[in-house]
Structures are given as C-alpha cells and as structure tokens.
Amino acid sequence: MDQTTGRRKQDKGRSDRSTLTIDGRVSLRRRRYHSRGEGSTTPGDDWLDAAHATISLATRDLCCQLNMASRSFEMTACNVMKSARLSLSAETLRQLVEEQGKSALEQSRTGELGPAWRAAQCKRPDGQSLVYLSSDGFMAPMITDQEKQTRREKVMAKRKTRKGGKRRLSSVKRGSDQRYKEFKAVMFYDHDLEHRQVSVTCGDCHSAGKLMTRDAWRLGFAAADFRVGNIDGGPWIINQIHARKLPMTATGLDFYHLGENVHKARRIVFGEEDAKGKRMADDLMHTVKHEGYEPMRQKLMEIRQTTRGARRKAVDRLIEYVSDRREMIRYPEFIKNGWHIGSGAMESQCRVVPDRVKGPGKRWDADNAESIMALEAIYQSGQATAYWNLAMSGRN
C-alpha cells in the first residue's frame, strides 16, 4: 500500500520513500518495500519502535506507578490524564499493567532481574552480617467460573439489541472454583529494614519454598554471619525451611502470633474483660519472653488443673500449640543476641503487596492478580530501576 496515495503497488520488488511526521514537528524519511507475494514492509518503523509498542516506556512506567495507589483502573486513567495529559482507556491500562507485571515475574524467574542487594551488605554495628527470612500467606478475591459465565450472558444479551456486524467474542478463560485464593509471600530483610527482597506467588507451599531457595541463593544468604527466621505458627513455613535445607542460624516463632493464641484461650477461660484473665495472659507472655518455653508450659499445666469442660479444652489447645512449636520458642536467646522476636515486617508486606487487588467489587484471575502484586513487590524490593532499565534495553 502506498502510504501517500492509498494505491496498492502491484509490481514486484518496488520500493519508495515516504515521510513520517511525529506530533507535527519532527519529520523522518524512511524506505518502504513491497512485493506481490509478501506485501509491504517498512524496516525503519522497526528501528523507531523495536517492540512495536504504541505506548512509550515512560508512559508505561507512569501508569504502573499511578496504578499502585489507585482503587481502580478507571481512577488510574483519570490520574494519567490529569498528570500527563494522556488519554488511555481503563481496559488499555489494565492490559498494560498486567503485561508489565507478568514481565517482572518472568524476569525474576529467569534471573534477569536480580536482587538489589546482597546478604554481605547487611552489617550490624558490630560488623557482623544479619539477614532475616520470613514468609506468610494472605487471601485475595478471585472471579469464579460462574461469575464469568454470568458476565458473558449479560454481554450476549446486549449484543442482541445491536444492529449491524458484531465482532466475534474471544474465548473465556476458566475462572476460579472459589471466591478467595491464598497467595504466599516470601521476604528476606536486614535488621533495620533498609534492604528487602519480597517475592509473591499464587502457587502452593512448595512454590513458596522454591522462592525461598531461589532468593536465598541469589542474595548469598548462606554467607551471612547470622541467618534468622521469624515466622508465624503455620506449619508449612517451617516444613519448607527444613525441606529446602536452608542454612538457618535460628528460627523463632513470632511473639505476637503466640500472644494471639494466649489471649484467645484467656477469653474462653476467663471471659472478655476479666481482670484476672488479663493478668494471667500478661504473666504468661512475660514468662515465655524472659524465661522460655518450659516455665510457660509449667504455668499452663497449673492453670489446666483449675479448669473443667470447655475451659480445659481451650487450655489444652494452647498447650498443644506451644508444645508443637517449642523448638521455635527461643525468645531469651533472641533478645540476648539483639534479634527481632516479631515478624511485623512480613505482616506489613502482607498488607501492602495485595492492597491494589483488594476492595469492594474487585475480582481477579489468579495470574492477573499475581502480576499486579509482582509490580508492588519489585518496588518494595528496590528493583524498579533495574526493571525499567531492562525494559529500555529491549528485554522487556
């Protein structure tokens, strides 16, 4: 097709030159080739945009950053218009952001996008390096297969009222079998939280274990002087640490998760506002924090002797909980070494990373939700600059 006249060239192997005007200010001349069997091609266009993208790299970066603080893609589109005077539809923004998130996941998987720091950099004032490992799960809203079918029926009903030709609808990707799905996050960090490496997966506990192994190797985790785990009471986390043979110096139970279980038992045994029950819980937490597991268990056995029925069952459940985790109840040792006894850093990431995918009316396919959270994870990990540099080099 002759771009200047609109007439198709029929002769084989002909070429001509045409002018491309950008924003009415910059004019570029490039050669266009045409053959009857293969059609037309303009090699210069490939040079102008190697990725054949219609949206510039800077615009993609801006859209991704604005989307992280938005409640919806419609709001992101509005913010892009106000901040950069660029008109993009909410659907275009959705596809753009999810594409960038999937690219970030792929680059992390292949190792192109590596950590922004190494374990040897995490020095304490005494000159020794300390790196923490933590992991946790959180729920995110999914779109079910039934909801997708309902949406499709509504679209089909609207199309029946329209006149003229109708573009064929694309096939529907199968939805989730549940309204919520558990995602898992893995985090390595230093004592002062100046360095973080956050990874997220929609897979099961084995997928999270693979992330632990992958990130530990890339960070040089084994080279740190101290390698401390700070986890909640979920058995799958400690099981994955053991199964992956991660070189831990020590692994501790999050102090605040233990406190939640103590107060849960306290409310059943003594009631919600009973002063004696609150003193009992405070005494148990003080004992385990400064004396360890055995003195706490002894006090629990004494409380058990004074209870009956449902109250005794509540105390038994607490005793079983701490007994199963006695190897991780090492608070006196952690305090002596100046290590964290709480996993607040991990709890914070479990609120920040999925924040964009949560909210009224939001429903996602698992892979799309994972891609949105992956973008937040690279920003939390300090990898954003490296990610966009890779994009600039044409590897994104």
C-alpha positions as CSV (number, residue, x, y, z in Angstrom):
1,M,0.0,0.0,0.0
2,D,1.4,3.4,-0.9
3,Q,1.0,5.4,2.3
4,T,0.9,8.7,0.5
5,T,-1.6,7.9,-2.2
6,G,-3.5,5.0,-0.9
7,R,-3.0,2.9,-4.1
8,R,-1.6,-0.6,-3.9
9,K,1.6,-1.3,-5.8
10,Q,1.4,-4.4,-8.0
11,D,4.9,-4.6,-9.3
12,K,7.3,-7.0,-7.5
13,G,10.2,-5.7,-5.6
14,R,9.4,-1.9,-5.9
15,S,10.4,0.5,-3.1
16,D,9.9,4.1,-2.5
17,R,10.5,6.7,0.3
18,S,7.8,8.3,2.5
19,T,7.8,10.9,5.2
20,L,6.6,10.2,8.8
21,T,5.6,13.3,10.8
22,I,5.6,12.9,14.6
23,D,3.4,15.4,16.5
24,G,3.6,17.8,13.6
25,R,7.1,18.8,14.5
26,V,9.6,16.0,13.6
27,S,9.7,14.5,10.1
28,L,11.6,11.3,9.3
29,R,12.1,9.8,5.9
30,R,12.1,6.0,5.6
31,R,12.1,3.5,2.8
32,R,9.1,1.2,2.2
33,Y,9.4,-2.1,0.3
34,H,6.7,-4.1,-1.4
35,S,6.4,-7.4,-3.2
36,R,3.3,-9.1,-4.6
37,G,3.8,-12.2,-2.6
38,E,4.8,-10.8,0.7
39,G,3.1,-7.4,0.8
40,S,4.6,-4.2,2.2
41,T,7.2,-3.6,4.9
42,T,8.9,-0.6,6.4
43,P,12.2,-1.6,8.2
44,G,12.6,1.9,9.6
45,D,9.4,1.5,11.7
46,D,11.1,-1.4,13.5
47,W,14.0,0.8,14.3
48,L,11.7,3.6,15.6
49,D,10.0,1.1,18.0
50,A,11.7,-2.2,18.3
51,A,8.9,-3.6,20.5
52,H,6.1,-2.4,18.1
53,A,4.6,-0.6,21.1
54,T,2.0,2.1,20.8
55,I,2.7,3.3,24.4
56,S,6.1,4.7,25.3
57,L,8.3,3.2,28.1
58,A,8.0,6.4,30.2
59,T,4.2,6.2,29.9
60,R,4.2,2.6,31.0
61,D,6.3,3.4,34.0
62,L,4.0,6.3,34.9
63,C,0.9,4.1,34.5
64,C,2.3,1.3,36.7
65,Q,3.3,3.7,39.5
66,L,0.0,5.6,39.4
67,N,-2.0,2.3,39.4
68,M,-0.3,1.1,42.6
69,A,-2.0,4.0,44.5
70,S,-5.4,3.8,42.7
71,R,-8.6,2.0,43.7
72,S,-9.4,1.1,40.1
73,F,-8.1,1.3,36.6
74,E,-10.7,4.0,35.9
75,M,-9.1,6.1,38.6
76,T,-5.6,5.4,37.1
77,A,-6.8,6.5,33.7
78,C,-8.1,9.7,35.2
79,N,-4.9,10.4,37.0
80,V,-2.8,9.7,33.9
81,M,-4.9,12.3,32.0
82,K,-4.5,14.9,34.8
83,S,-0.8,14.3,35.3
84,A,0.4,13.7,31.8
85,R,-2.5,14.8,29.5
86,L,-2.6,11.3,28.0
87,S,-5.9,9.7,27.2
88,L,-6.0,5.9,27.8
89,S,-9.0,3.7,28.5
90,A,-9.3,1.7,31.7
91,E,-9.1,-1.6,29.7
92,T,-5.9,-0.5,27.9
93,L,-4.4,0.4,31.3
94,R,-5.4,-2.9,32.7
95,Q,-3.8,-4.8,29.9
96,L,-0.7,-2.6,30.1
97,V,-0.2,-3.0,33.9
98,E,-0.8,-6.8,33.9
99,E,1.6,-7.2,31.0
100,Q,4.3,-5.4,32.9
101,G,3.7,-7.5,36.0
102,K,3.9,-10.7,34.0
103,S,7.2,-9.5,32.5
104,A,8.5,-8.8,36.0
105,L,7.6,-12.3,37.1
106,E,9.3,-13.8,34.1
107,Q,12.5,-11.8,34.5
108,S,12.6,-12.8,38.2
109,R,12.1,-16.4,37.3
110,T,14.9,-16.4,34.7
111,G,17.3,-14.3,36.9
112,E,17.5,-11.3,34.5
113,L,16.0,-9.2,37.3
114,G,18.2,-9.9,40.3
115,P,18.2,-8.6,43.9
116,A,19.2,-5.0,44.5
117,W,21.5,-6.1,47.5
118,R,23.5,-8.9,48.9
119,A,23.4,-10.5,52.3
120,A,27.0,-9.4,53.0
121,Q,25.9,-5.8,52.9
122,C,23.5,-6.3,55.9
123,K,26.1,-5.3,58.6
124,R,25.2,-4.5,62.2
125,P,27.3,-2.0,64.2
126,D,29.5,-4.9,65.4
127,G,30.5,-5.6,61.8
128,Q,28.6,-9.0,61.6
129,S,26.0,-9.5,58.9
130,L,22.4,-10.5,59.8
131,V,19.6,-11.4,57.4
132,Y,16.1,-12.4,58.4
133,L,13.8,-14.8,56.5
134,S,10.0,-14.7,56.8
135,S,7.0,-15.9,54.9
136,D,3.2,-15.8,55.2
137,G,0.0,-16.3,53.3
138,F,-2.9,-13.9,52.6
139,M,-6.2,-14.1,50.8
140,A,-7.1,-12.2,47.6
141,P,-10.5,-12.1,45.8
142,M,-10.9,-14.3,42.7
143,I,-13.5,-14.3,40.0
144,T,-15.3,-17.6,39.8
145,D,-16.2,-19.5,36.7
146,Q,-19.9,-18.9,37.5
147,E,-19.4,-15.2,37.7
148,K,-17.6,-15.2,34.3
149,Q,-20.5,-17.1,32.7
150,T,-23.0,-14.6,34.1
151,R,-21.0,-11.7,32.7
152,R,-20.8,-13.4,29.3
153,E,-24.6,-13.9,29.3
154,K,-25.1,-10.2,30.0
155,V,-22.8,-9.2,27.2
156,M,-24.5,-11.5,24.8
157,A,-27.9,-10.1,25.7
158,K,-26.7,-6.6,25.0
159,R,-25.3,-7.6,21.6
160,K,-28.6,-9.0,20.5
161,T,-30.1,-5.5,20.7
162,R,-27.4,-4.0,18.4
163,K,-27.7,-3.7,14.7
164,G,-25.0,-4.4,12.1
165,G,-22.0,-6.6,12.2
166,K,-20.8,-7.9,15.6
167,R,-17.2,-8.7,16.3
168,R,-16.7,-12.3,17.5
169,L,-16.1,-12.5,21.2
170,S,-12.9,-14.1,22.5
171,S,-13.0,-17.3,24.4
172,V,-13.4,-17.1,28.2
173,K,-10.6,-18.1,30.4
174,R,-11.8,-20.5,33.1
175,G,-12.4,-18.8,36.4
176,S,-11.6,-19.9,40.0
177,D,-13.6,-22.5,41.9
178,Q,-13.6,-20.3,45.0
179,R,-14.2,-16.6,45.7
180,Y,-10.9,-16.2,47.5
181,K,-7.5,-17.8,47.0
182,E,-4.5,-17.9,49.3
183,F,-1.3,-16.3,47.9
184,K,2.0,-16.6,49.6
185,A,4.8,-14.1,50.1
186,V,8.5,-14.7,50.9
187,M,10.7,-11.9,52.4
188,F,14.4,-11.5,53.2
189,Y,15.4,-8.4,55.0
190,D,18.0,-6.8,57.2
191,H,17.8,-5.7,60.9
192,D,16.9,-2.0,60.1
193,L,14.7,-2.8,57.0
194,E,16.9,-0.8,54.7
195,H,17.2,-3.9,52.4
196,R,14.2,-6.0,51.5
197,Q,13.6,-8.7,48.9
198,V,9.9,-9.6,48.5
199,S,8.5,-12.3,46.2
200,V,4.9,-13.4,45.8
201,T,3.3,-16.5,44.3
202,C,-0.2,-17.8,43.6
203,G,1.1,-21.3,44.0
204,D,1.1,-23.6,46.9
205,C,3.5,-24.0,49.8
206,H,6.0,-25.8,47.5
207,S,6.1,-22.8,45.2
208,A,6.8,-20.6,48.2
209,G,9.6,-23.0,49.2
210,K,11.1,-22.6,45.7
211,L,11.1,-18.8,46.1
212,M,12.9,-19.2,49.5
213,T,15.6,-21.3,47.8
214,R,15.9,-19.1,44.8
215,D,16.1,-15.8,46.6
216,A,18.4,-17.2,49.3
217,W,20.9,-18.3,46.6
218,R,20.8,-15.0,44.7
219,L,21.2,-13.0,47.9
220,G,24.1,-15.1,49.2
221,F,22.1,-15.9,52.3
222,A,24.4,-18.6,53.4
223,A,27.3,-16.1,53.6
224,A,25.7,-14.0,56.3
225,D,27.1,-14.4,59.8
226,F,23.6,-14.8,61.2
227,R,20.5,-16.2,59.3
228,V,17.4,-15.8,61.5
229,G,13.9,-17.0,60.7
230,N,11.0,-15.1,62.1
231,I,7.7,-16.8,61.2
232,D,4.2,-17.3,62.4
233,G,2.8,-20.6,63.6
234,G,1.9,-22.0,60.2
235,P,3.5,-25.5,59.9
236,W,4.0,-25.2,56.2
237,I,6.6,-22.5,56.6
238,I,8.9,-24.3,59.0
239,N,8.4,-27.5,57.0
240,Q,9.6,-25.8,53.8
241,I,12.6,-24.3,55.6
242,H,13.6,-27.8,56.7
243,A,12.7,-29.5,53.4
244,R,14.8,-26.9,51.4
245,K,17.7,-27.3,53.9
246,L,18.1,-23.6,54.3
247,P,21.1,-22.8,56.4
248,M,19.3,-21.1,59.4
249,T,21.2,-20.0,62.5
250,A,17.9,-20.0,64.4
251,T,14.2,-19.9,63.6
252,G,11.8,-18.2,66.0
253,L,8.0,-18.1,66.5
254,D,6.5,-14.6,66.0
255,F,5.9,-13.3,69.5
256,Y,2.7,-11.6,68.6
257,H,1.2,-14.7,67.0
258,L,1.9,-16.5,70.2
259,G,0.2,-13.7,72.1
260,E,-2.9,-14.0,69.9
261,N,-3.3,-17.7,70.8
262,V,-2.7,-16.9,74.5
263,H,-5.5,-14.3,74.6
264,K,-7.8,-16.5,72.6
265,A,-7.6,-19.1,75.3
266,R,-7.8,-16.4,78.0
267,R,-11.2,-15.1,76.6
268,I,-12.7,-18.7,76.7
269,V,-11.4,-19.4,80.2
270,F,-11.9,-16.1,82.0
271,G,-14.2,-14.0,79.7
272,E,-13.5,-11.0,77.6
273,E,-12.9,-8.3,80.2
274,D,-12.0,-10.3,83.3
275,A,-9.1,-8.6,85.1
276,K,-7.7,-11.9,86.5
277,G,-7.6,-13.4,83.0
278,K,-5.7,-10.4,81.6
279,R,-3.1,-10.7,84.4
280,M,-2.8,-14.4,83.7
281,A,-2.1,-13.7,80.0
282,D,0.4,-10.9,80.7
283,D,2.2,-13.2,83.2
284,L,2.4,-16.0,80.6
285,M,3.8,-13.7,77.9
286,H,6.3,-12.2,80.3
287,T,7.4,-15.6,81.4
288,V,7.9,-17.0,77.9
289,K,9.7,-13.8,76.8
290,H,12.3,-13.8,79.5
291,E,12.4,-17.4,80.7
292,G,11.4,-19.5,77.7
293,Y,9.2,-22.5,76.9
294,E,9.4,-24.8,79.9
295,P,8.4,-22.2,82.6
296,M,5.5,-21.1,80.5
297,R,4.3,-24.7,79.9
298,Q,4.5,-25.3,83.7
299,K,2.2,-22.4,84.4
300,L,-0.2,-23.6,81.7
301,M,-0.4,-27.0,83.4
302,E,-1.2,-25.3,86.7
303,I,-4.0,-23.4,85.0
304,R,-5.3,-26.6,83.5
305,Q,-5.8,-28.2,86.9
306,T,-8.2,-25.4,87.9
307,T,-10.4,-25.7,84.8
308,R,-13.1,-28.1,83.5
309,G,-15.1,-28.7,80.4
310,A,-14.8,-26.2,77.5
311,R,-12.3,-24.1,79.5
312,R,-10.0,-27.1,80.0
313,K,-10.2,-27.8,76.3
314,A,-9.2,-24.3,75.5
315,V,-6.1,-24.6,77.8
316,D,-5.3,-28.0,76.2
317,R,-5.4,-26.4,72.7
318,L,-2.9,-23.7,73.9
319,I,-0.6,-26.3,75.5
320,E,-0.7,-28.3,72.3
321,Y,0.0,-25.2,70.2
322,V,3.1,-24.2,72.2
323,S,4.3,-27.8,72.5
324,D,4.3,-28.3,68.7
325,R,6.4,-25.1,68.4
326,R,8.7,-25.5,71.4
327,E,11.8,-25.5,69.2
328,M,10.9,-22.0,67.9
329,I,10.1,-20.5,71.3
330,R,13.5,-19.1,72.0
331,Y,12.9,-15.5,73.0
332,P,15.5,-15.2,75.7
333,E,18.2,-16.3,73.2
334,F,16.8,-13.9,70.5
335,I,16.8,-10.9,73.0
336,K,20.3,-11.7,74.2
337,N,21.6,-11.6,70.6
338,G,19.6,-8.5,69.7
339,W,17.4,-10.2,67.1
340,H,13.8,-9.4,66.3
341,I,11.2,-11.5,68.1
342,G,8.3,-10.4,65.9
343,S,7.6,-10.7,62.2
344,G,6.0,-7.3,61.8
345,A,7.9,-6.6,58.7
346,M,6.4,-9.6,57.0
347,E,2.9,-8.7,58.3
348,S,3.3,-5.3,56.8
349,Q,4.1,-6.7,53.4
350,C,1.1,-8.9,53.5
351,R,-1.0,-5.8,53.7
352,V,1.0,-3.6,51.2
353,V,1.6,-6.1,48.4
354,P,-2.1,-7.2,47.9
355,D,-3.6,-3.8,48.6
356,R,-4.2,-3.0,45.0
357,V,-6.2,-6.2,44.3
358,K,-8.4,-5.9,47.3
359,G,-11.6,-3.9,47.7
360,P,-15.3,-3.8,47.0
361,G,-16.2,-5.3,43.6
362,K,-12.7,-6.4,42.7
363,R,-12.4,-9.9,41.3
364,W,-9.3,-11.3,39.5
365,D,-7.9,-14.2,37.7
366,A,-5.1,-15.7,39.8
367,D,-2.4,-15.0,37.2
368,N,-3.5,-11.4,36.7
369,A,-3.7,-10.7,40.5
370,E,-0.2,-12.2,40.8
371,S,1.2,-9.9,38.1
372,I,-0.3,-6.8,39.8
373,M,1.3,-7.8,43.1
374,A,4.6,-8.6,41.4
375,L,4.9,-5.0,40.4
376,E,4.4,-3.9,44.0
377,A,6.9,-6.5,45.2
378,I,9.7,-5.1,42.9
379,Y,9.1,-1.6,44.1
380,Q,9.2,-2.8,47.7
381,S,12.5,-4.7,46.9
382,G,14.2,-1.7,45.3
383,Q,14.3,-3.4,41.9
384,A,12.1,-0.9,40.0
385,T,15.1,0.9,38.4
386,A,16.7,-2.3,37.3
387,Y,13.4,-3.5,35.8
388,W,12.8,-0.4,33.7
389,N,16.4,-0.3,32.6
390,L,15.9,-3.8,31.3
391,A,12.8,-2.6,29.5
392,M,14.8,0.3,28.0
393,S,17.3,-2.2,26.6
394,G,14.6,-4.0,24.8
395,R,14.5,-7.0,27.1
396,N,11.1,-6.3,28.5
